[in-house]
C-alpha cells in the first residue's frame, strides 16, 4: 500500500506525475468485517507522513456525494442558454478544508464500504474512481483515492462491482492472520488475558457464522476493543463479567469460554504472585505448583509473565522515544541560548511549535490520538518551570534526571526478563514452555526491540540452546527419512 502511494505521488524533473491521474488505480481493500482495514490505512498514512480523510459511503446519497444541481447562465456561439452545474461535493470540499487547515499537500481519501453505495450513486462512482471527479469538482492534486469493502457473503447491502469498475481498481485482499495481529496487539497493549487465550485457542480469533437467533461473529476488532475495556475496568475496579464480554464477542460459546478463562486468569495472577517471580523471589511453593500444573495453567502463567515484561518494555520504548525527541529540541534551545537568547523563552517557543505540529498531524489524520505527543509536551512544560528558575542549567538537570530514571527502568526490565527465564527453567526446564517464551518475546515488536537494544543474557542463552535443539531434531528427522527410503 505504501509503495503504491509513493509511486502515485512520484514526479519527474518537470513536476509531472510519473503515473498520470487517470492511470492511478484507487487502492481497493476487500476483506471480512472487523479485520482492521481502516486501521491499516491510518497506519500507512501516518508512516508516510501524509493526510488521511475517511468517509463511510453507506449514508451518502447522490446529492451529498456529488453536490446539489444549480442553474448557470452561459453564452455559446453568441447565444445565451442555461446549463446545470453542481455545488462542490461534501467529500471534495472536506478534502480542501483539511488541506487548508493543516497544509496537507498530499493525502489519502479513504472511502469505506464503497461497495454499499446507494443505487443512485453507483453510476457516478466509476467516473470518480478513474478521474477523481465528483460533480465536476476534482480532488486536489497529491491526494490518492483508496477504498474498502466487504465481500457480499458478509454484507447483504453489497453491490458487486462489474468488470468495468474492477478493472480500474487495484485490489488488495485482506485476510485474518492471528500472527500478524499479535504484532499489532503487543504494540497496542491489548490485555494479556486476550493474548494468552488466543494463543491457547487460535481458532477462536476470527469466526463468522449463523445461528437460529441470527448471525454470530468474533472479529479482530472485537478482541482489540474487549482487551482495551477490560484493562480500563480493572484500573477502575469494575468487574469485567460475562455480560460485558458478550457485548464484544458475539459468539455465545466463545464468549462463555473466554469468560471462564478470564476468571482463571485473574486467579492465577493472584495465586502465582507475578511480581515476586519477576523480582526473583519465587518460593518453592510457587515453583512446585507450576511444575504440577496442566498445560493451560502453565500457558496462562507464561502469558501473565509475558504481559508484565511486555508492558515494561513498552514503557521503556515510549520513554526512550520521548527523551530522544526532547533531546533534539533541547539541542535547538542550547543553540539559541549560546547566542544569548533566554533559555526559558527559547524552550517555550519550541514547545509551542511542537504543540502546533502535533495538532496539524492529528488534523491531517483523523484516526490518530493524542498519545505520546501529549506526554512529550507535558515533560517540556515541566522543564520550562526549571528553566525559569535556573536557566539552561535547570533544563539540563531535569533532562539528566529523566535519563537516569530511564536507565533504572531499563535495568529493572532486563532483570525481570532474566528472572522470568530462571523461574521457567526451575519450573519447566528446557521444555515446550521455554520455547513459547523465547518465541513470544521475538514475536512482540516491543520486547524484540528491547532485547536488541539493551540485551537479555538469559534470552540469548535459551535462544541459542533452542536453535541447536531444533537443528538436532531436524537432522534426526532427515536421517529417519533416509532410512525409511532405504
C-alpha positions, -999 to +999 in steps of 0.1 A: +000+000+000+027+024+009+047+016-022+017+023-043+011+057-027+048+066-032+046+056-068+014+077-074+030+108-058+063+104-076+071+132-101+096+138-129+121+167-131+093+188-146+069+183-118+047+159-137+033+127-121+051+096-133+018+079-133-010+102-147-040+108-125-063+088-147-039+058-145-037+059-107-059+030-098-075+035-064-065+010-038-094-013-030-090-032+003-115-060+004-119-084+033-143-095+061-156-071+087-137-062+118-103-072+103-087-037+106-089-023+070-094+013+083-066+009+109-042-003+083-049+027+061-045+051+090-012+035+099+001+037+063-008+074+060+009+082+093+041+063+084+041+081+050+036+114+068+006+124+047-030+133+054-059+109+057-096+117+054-120+088+059-156+086+048-182+059+051-201+057+019-232+039+033-250+071+043-242+092+012-268+099-014-262+112-049-267+147-038-244+147-008-217+129-027-216+149-060-233+182-048-266+199-055-276+209-090-276+247-098-286+265-130-259+287-146-264+312-174-239+307-202-230+321-236-221+299-265-218+310-302-234+343-294-264+327-279-274+326-242-285+294-226-289+277-192-268+248-180-268+226-150-237+226-127-232+212-092-222+227-059-190+213-045-194+178-031-193+174+007-165+149+002-143+170-021-149+202+000-138+183+031-105+175+015-099+211+005-108+222+041-083+197+056-056+208+032-062+244+040-063+239+078-032+218+082-013+222+049-016+186+040-003+188+004-005+150-001-030+127+014-054+097+011-091+100+007-104+067+021-139+057+011-151+029+034-179+005+025-177+017-011-195-014-025-225-005-004-233+028-020-269+036-029-281+026-063-284+063-074-248+069-066-234+038-084-231+053-119-210+083-108-186+062-087-169+049-119-161+084-130-147+093-096-126+062-093-110+068-127-108+106-128-111+117-092-141+140-101-174+144-083-200+166-100-174+185-120-151+191-090-117+174-089-099+160-059-068+182-052-035+171-068-014+150-045-044+132-030-048+094-036-081+076-036-084+044-015-115+024-007-125-006+013-154-030+012-167-064+025-173-094+003-210-100-004-212-130+018-207-108+049-229-079+040-264-081+023-261-044+012-230-051-010-234-044-047-207-064-066-187-042-089-188-052-126-156-059-146-155-024-160-152-010-124-129-037-111-106-032-140-100+004-127-091-007-091-060-021-075-075-048-054-057-059-022-073-088-003-071-085+035-074-118+055-074-126+092-040-137+104-035-141+142+003-139+140+002-106+121-025-093+145-003-103+175+024-078+164-002-050+164-017-062+197+016-064+216+025-028+205-010-016+213-011-031+248-040-055+243-049-072+276-028-102+284-058-124+290-069-119+254-033-126+242-028-158+261-064-171+255-059-167+217-025-185+220-043-215+236-073-213+212-062-196+180-092-209+161-114-185+182-096-155+168-119-149+139-152-166+132-185-157+115-215-180+114-252-182+117-275-195+145-312-198+149-312-163+166-291-147+139-255-140+130-227-149+153-193-134+149-159-129+165-135-104+149-101-089+154-117-056+162-139-073+189-108-088+206-089-055+204-118-035+218-126-061+245-089-061+256-089-024+260-121-021+280-110-050+303-078-031+311-098+001+319-123-018+340-095-034+361-079+000+366-113+015+378-120-016+400-151-026+379-158-062+373-155-073+337-182-100+337-197-124+311-222-098+301-195-073+291-176-099+272-207-110+252-211-074+241-178-076+222-176-114+214-208-121+196-205-158+196-222-173+227-199-203+231-166-184+226-178-156+249-187-180+277-154-199+271-133-167+274-153-155+304-144-187+322-108-184+311-106-147+323-117-158+358-089-183+359-065-157+345-073-134+374-070-163+399-036-173+386-024-137+386-031-136+423-020-171+432+013-170+414+023-136+427+038-125+393+056-095+409+075-119+432+085-141+403+099-112+382+117-098+412+134-132+416+116-140+449+095-170+437+093-195+466+094-233+464+056-235+467+050-214+436+077-233+416+062-267+427+027-256+417+040-245+383+057-279+379+025-298+386+002-275+366-016-286+334-007-271+300-035-245+301-025-233+335+012-232+325+004-213+294-017-188+313+012-183+338+035-177+309+010-152+294+009-133+327+047-131+329+049-120+292+022-094+297+042-078+325+076-077+308+059-065+275+043-037+294+076-027+310+095-029+277+068-008+261+071+018+288+109+019+281+102+023+244+078+052+248+101+069+274+131+064+251+113+078+221+101+108+242+135+116+255+151+112+221+127+138+206+132+161+236+169+159+233+167+172+197+145+201+209+169+209+237+198+210+213+180+237+194+173+255+227+210+253+235+219+269+202+196+298+209+209+300+245+245+301+232+235+331+211+223+350+241+186+341+240+167+335+272+166+297+277+130+297+291+117+318+262+135+296+237+121+264+253+086+279+253+089+287+216+099+252+208+071+237+230+045+259+213+059+248+179+056+211+189+020+216+201+012+232+167+029+204+148+010+178+168-023+195+162-016+196+125-006+159+124-038+149+142-059+171+119-042+155+089-051+120+101-084+120+119-079+085+132-048+094+153-050+100+190-030+123+213-009+095+229+028+101+233+028+136+218+009+149+248+033+133+272+063+150+255+046+184+257+039+177+294+075+169+300+087+200+283+063+222+303+080+207+334+114+216+321+101+251+314+095+256+351+131+246+358+144+270+331+125+299+346+144+292+379+179+282+368+181+289+330+195+263+307+213+245+336+179+238+351+168+222+318+199+200+317+195+188+353+158+180+347+167+161+315+195+142+332+171+132+360+147+117+334+176+100+316+187+084+349+151+072+356+150+056+321+183+038+328+169+024+361+138+013+342+159-005+316+179-023+343+148-033+361+131-046+329+162-066+319+164-081+354+127-091+352+132-108+318+162-127+332+143-137+363+114-149+341+137-173+323+153-185+356+119-193+370+107-210+339+139-231+339+133-242+375+097-249+370+096-264+335+132-270+324+141-266+287+107-278+277+079-265+254+072-237+278+107-222+273+102-223+236+070-204+239+087-177+260+115-173+235+091-173+205+067-148+220+095-124+231+107-125+195+072-121+181+065-089+200+080-059+183+082-043+217+102-069+235+122-078+204+133-042+201+141-040+238+164-071+237+181-059+205+188-025+221+196-034+257+203-072+257+190-100+279+215-127+289+190-154+296+172-148+263+204-153+243+213-183+263+180-202+257+175-189+222+209-205+213+200-237+231+166-240+213+182-233+179+207-262+185+178-284+198+156-277+168+186-282+144+193-316+161+157-326+157+158-316+121+189-337+114+173-367+132+142-363+111+163-362+079+182-394+089+149-412+096+136-402+062+167-415+045+165-448+064+128-451+056+137-446+019+162-474+020 
